[in-house]
Amino acid sequence: MPRTEQPLYEARAAWWEDGIPETLSGLTLIILGSLGWAWSHMEGTPTGSLLKILWALVLLGSILLLKPLMFHLKARWSWDRTGYSLPRRELDLPSVLMILGAMGSVILAVLSLHPLVQSTGIALFVVLLMGSLYRYARLVRFLGYAVLAGTLSLVAGLTGMPPAWNVHLTLAILGGGFLLSGVSRLFRVLKIREHPHG
Amino acid sequence: MDERIIQKITRLDRVIHEPARLAILMVLLGVKEADFPFIARITGLTRGNLSVHLSRLEQAGYVEIHKTFVGKKPRTVVRLTDAGQRALDRYRAVLRSLTDPGEG
């Protein structure tokens, strides 16, 4: 029933239309990727240890603060223009399997000693995670992110890039894609006139 | 036409079997809750039209309408009820069985 399902996917996709989730996730990924990249270059030095702690703090901070910050910015900039909605978090079985597969790929990449398995694991992680987002809201750009980051990760692995660099480079490039898309969407939403109240 | 198909069609829920109300319920199926402007934008309904259809859905017990605040601003927030969810599931199952002879 593709036509009757359309409003369902539009309602789900609306969460991403103001660009705020992508902008914040993009910034976080770029910071994590850059810090991780620098840390993996300076492993074993005092600066490297400091960067490792900073990386963990940024990760923890993003887990704790990203959601409240996203809601705050949406309330301030977005909901008066696009209308207010809260997404439902129910996932179907294929999406749950994709997320579990993504987690399994990371574990495979971390545990394996073979560079090609490591880079394939990283690529699979990104592809499955983005694929589950695509399944949820049918947003084609998430497939684009999956192809971009997955290809990059595989190419990096094939050229012999160390897995630690590969992970951080993939994260940073993915973050860059998120940020560009998010900011352009945010500017478009900010041009919409506010309505008095819902 | 096959008699069974006619029976299935007559079993369709008439509250839901109206394009605007079906669209509203499908929007609400995708979210925990949403306000009037959001539903109006996604469905393409005018506010007046939306208001009429939401009242009908509320009478049937398929949606809940609350006046609330998001931040400091007042909002009329709409949610799909459990009864609405069940009715929509039944409706979609009947539709699926009509389009897919293998089901139902």
Interface residues (C-beta under 8 A of the other chain):
Chain A: M1 T4 E5 Q6 P7 L8 Y9 E10 A11 R12 A14 A75 R76 W79 D80 T82 G83 Y84 S85 L86 P87 R88 H195 H197 G198
Chain B: L22 A23 I24 M26 V27 L28 L29 G30 V31 K32 E33 A34 D35 F36 P37 F38 I39 A40 R41 I42 T43 V70 G71 K73 P74 R75 T76 V77 R92 L95 R96 T99
